[in-house]
Amino acid sequence: MNKVWLIDIDGTVCDDVPNETPELFVTAKPLEGALEKVKEMEKTGEIWFFTARTSEHAEATEAWLDKHGFPYKGVTYNKPRIKQGQEYHWVDNRPVASSFTPEGIKQLSLK
């Protein structure tokens, strides 16, 4: 199956930087193993980053992804921000799989 990966950025592939401190987006450190995992995922489909960063931070966000060598087809901005104790739930008429990776993407199994 050819996959379309929707990957969060902050806390998933790099330091968890809140929108209130956008000046830190450019200095965020990639999480250990994140780049390798995203490259592995790319072998099975398209990479799309899906982030709560706002579209006004697009230039800095994409420059950071490019600087660190992350492959991607596109970035979708303005994902709704949730509060502690809330969960995202996706409802779609197409098959959907979800992975919760509180320690970042490197722990994700692609099997």
ROFIDO-535699 format. One record per residue (C-alpha): z negated, x, y negated; residue in one letter; residue number from 1. Coordinates in steps of 0.02 Angstrom, whole numbers, always signed. Each point is the difference from the previous one (the first is absolute). Layout:
BEGIN
<atom pz="Z" px="X" py="Y" torlum="A" lotor="NUM"/>
...
This chain:
BEGIN
<atom pz="+0" px="+0" py="+0" torlum="M" lotor="1"/>
<atom pz="+46" px="+67" py="-171" torlum="N" lotor="2"/>
<atom pz="-154" px="-17" py="-109" torlum="K" lotor="3"/>
<atom pz="-29" px="-22" py="-185" torlum="V" lotor="4"/>
<atom pz="-164" px="+87" py="-41" torlum="W" lotor="5"/>
<atom pz="-100" px="-64" py="-150" torlum="L" lotor="6"/>
<atom pz="-125" px="+136" py="-40" torlum="I" lotor="7"/>
<atom pz="-138" px="-4" py="-129" torlum="D" lotor="8"/>
<atom pz="-20" px="+158" py="-105" torlum="I" lotor="9"/>
<atom pz="-177" px="+22" py="-67" torlum="D" lotor="10"/>
<atom pz="-125" px="+33" py="+139" torlum="G" lotor="11"/>
<atom pz="+138" px="-7" py="+130" torlum="T" lotor="12"/>
<atom pz="+111" px="+151" py="-38" torlum="V" lotor="13"/>
<atom pz="-98" px="+77" py="-145" torlum="C" lotor="14"/>
<atom pz="-168" px="-1" py="-88" torlum="D" lotor="15"/>
<atom pz="-56" px="-176" py="-42" torlum="D" lotor="16"/>
<atom pz="+39" px="-8" py="-187" torlum="V" lotor="17"/>
<atom pz="-39" px="-164" py="-88" torlum="P" lotor="18"/>
<atom pz="+120" px="-72" py="-130" torlum="N" lotor="19"/>
<atom pz="-135" px="+24" py="-132" torlum="E" lotor="20"/>
<atom pz="+28" px="+190" py="+9" torlum="T" lotor="21"/>
<atom pz="+190" px="+16" py="+6" torlum="P" lotor="22"/>
<atom pz="-7" px="+175" py="-72" torlum="E" lotor="23"/>
<atom pz="-62" px="+54" py="+174" torlum="L" lotor="24"/>
<atom pz="+156" px="-65" py="+89" torlum="F" lotor="25"/>
<atom pz="+94" px="+163" py="-31" torlum="V" lotor="26"/>
<atom pz="-142" px="+111" py="+63" torlum="T" lotor="27"/>
<atom pz="-46" px="-103" py="+155" torlum="A" lotor="28"/>
<atom pz="-6" px="+102" py="+160" torlum="K" lotor="29"/>
<atom pz="+97" px="-58" py="+153" torlum="P" lotor="30"/>
<atom pz="-116" px="-47" py="+144" torlum="L" lotor="31"/>
<atom pz="+3" px="+120" py="+146" torlum="E" lotor="32"/>
<atom pz="+138" px="-44" py="+122" torlum="G" lotor="33"/>
<atom pz="+73" px="-138" py="-109" torlum="A" lotor="34"/>
<atom pz="+168" px="+81" py="-35" torlum="L" lotor="35"/>
<atom pz="+27" px="+43" py="+182" torlum="E" lotor="36"/>
<atom pz="-43" px="-178" py="+53" torlum="K" lotor="37"/>
<atom pz="+118" px="-78" py="-128" torlum="V" lotor="38"/>
<atom pz="+140" px="+115" py="+58" torlum="K" lotor="39"/>
<atom pz="-36" px="-53" py="+180" torlum="E" lotor="40"/>
<atom pz="+6" px="-183" py="-53" torlum="M" lotor="41"/>
<atom pz="+166" px="+27" py="-88" torlum="E" lotor="42"/>
<atom pz="+78" px="+42" py="+168" torlum="K" lotor="43"/>
<atom pz="-29" px="-182" py="+51" torlum="T" lotor="44"/>
<atom pz="+55" px="-86" py="-160" torlum="G" lotor="45"/>
<atom pz="-3" px="-12" py="-189" torlum="E" lotor="46"/>
<atom pz="-148" px="+54" py="-105" torlum="I" lotor="47"/>
<atom pz="-52" px="-112" py="-145" torlum="W" lotor="48"/>
<atom pz="-157" px="+34" py="-99" torlum="F" lotor="49"/>
<atom pz="-93" px="-160" py="-48" torlum="F" lotor="50"/>
<atom pz="-132" px="+33" py="-132" torlum="T" lotor="51"/>
<atom pz="-119" px="-83" py="-121" torlum="A" lotor="52"/>
<atom pz="+52" px="+130" py="-128" torlum="R" lotor="53"/>
<atom pz="+88" px="-90" py="-140" torlum="T" lotor="54"/>
<atom pz="+185" px="+22" py="-38" torlum="S" lotor="55"/>
<atom pz="-45" px="+92" py="-161" torlum="E" lotor="56"/>
<atom pz="-55" px="+143" py="+115" torlum="H" lotor="57"/>
<atom pz="+165" px="+7" py="+95" torlum="A" lotor="58"/>
<atom pz="+60" px="+164" py="-73" torlum="E" lotor="59"/>
<atom pz="-162" px="+93" py="+38" torlum="A" lotor="60"/>
<atom pz="-14" px="-79" py="+172" torlum="T" lotor="61"/>
<atom pz="+176" px="+42" py="+56" torlum="E" lotor="62"/>
<atom pz="-12" px="+175" py="-74" torlum="A" lotor="63"/>
<atom pz="-158" px="+27" py="+104" torlum="W" lotor="64"/>
<atom pz="+83" px="-64" py="+159" torlum="L" lotor="65"/>
<atom pz="+152" px="+112" py="-31" torlum="D" lotor="66"/>
<atom pz="-107" px="+152" py="-43" torlum="K" lotor="67"/>
<atom pz="-94" px="-15" py="+164" torlum="H" lotor="68"/>
<atom pz="+156" px="-35" py="+104" torlum="G" lotor="69"/>
<atom pz="-37" px="-178" py="+54" torlum="F" lotor="70"/>
<atom pz="+158" px="-87" py="+60" torlum="P" lotor="71"/>
<atom pz="+24" px="-179" py="-61" torlum="Y" lotor="72"/>
<atom pz="+133" px="-131" py="-32" torlum="K" lotor="73"/>
<atom pz="-97" px="-81" py="-142" torlum="G" lotor="74"/>
<atom pz="-167" px="-42" py="-77" torlum="V" lotor="75"/>
<atom pz="-63" px="-176" py="-31" torlum="T" lotor="76"/>
<atom pz="-130" px="-8" py="-139" torlum="Y" lotor="77"/>
<atom pz="-131" px="-127" py="-56" torlum="N" lotor="78"/>
<atom pz="-70" px="-43" py="+172" torlum="K" lotor="79"/>
<atom pz="-147" px="-117" py="-31" torlum="P" lotor="80"/>
<atom pz="-163" px="+97" py="-10" torlum="R" lotor="81"/>
<atom pz="-137" px="-64" py="+112" torlum="I" lotor="82"/>
<atom pz="-187" px="+16" py="-19" torlum="K" lotor="83"/>
<atom pz="-128" px="+68" py="+122" torlum="Q" lotor="84"/>
<atom pz="-18" px="-124" py="+143" torlum="G" lotor="85"/>
<atom pz="+174" px="-75" py="-22" torlum="Q" lotor="86"/>
<atom pz="+146" px="+27" py="+120" torlum="E" lotor="87"/>
<atom pz="+187" px="-5" py="-18" torlum="Y" lotor="88"/>
<atom pz="+87" px="-128" py="+112" torlum="H" lotor="89"/>
<atom pz="+188" px="-3" py="+15" torlum="W" lotor="90"/>
<atom pz="+91" px="-159" py="+52" torlum="V" lotor="91"/>
<atom pz="+186" px="+13" py="+34" torlum="D" lotor="92"/>
<atom pz="+140" px="-79" py="+100" torlum="N" lotor="93"/>
<atom pz="+42" px="+171" py="+72" torlum="R" lotor="94"/>
<atom pz="-99" px="+110" py="+121" torlum="P" lotor="95"/>
<atom pz="-143" px="+91" py="-87" torlum="V" lotor="96"/>
<atom pz="-115" px="+136" py="+64" torlum="A" lotor="97"/>
<atom pz="-150" px="+65" py="-96" torlum="S" lotor="98"/>
<atom pz="-103" px="+159" py="+10" torlum="S" lotor="99"/>
<atom pz="-168" px="+29" py="-83" torlum="F" lotor="100"/>
<atom pz="-27" px="+186" py="-33" torlum="T" lotor="101"/>
<atom pz="-161" px="+23" py="-99" torlum="P" lotor="102"/>
<atom pz="+7" px="+189" py="+22" torlum="E" lotor="103"/>
<atom pz="+182" px="+14" py="-55" torlum="G" lotor="104"/>
<atom pz="+164" px="-11" py="+91" torlum="I" lotor="105"/>
<atom pz="-16" px="+153" py="+112" torlum="K" lotor="106"/>
<atom pz="-102" px="-99" py="+128" torlum="Q" lotor="107"/>
<atom pz="+138" px="-130" py="+23" torlum="L" lotor="108"/>
<atom pz="+72" px="-8" py="+175" torlum="S" lotor="109"/>
<atom pz="+186" px="-39" py="+3" torlum="L" lotor="110"/>
<atom pz="-2" px="-60" py="+180" torlum="K" lotor="111"/>
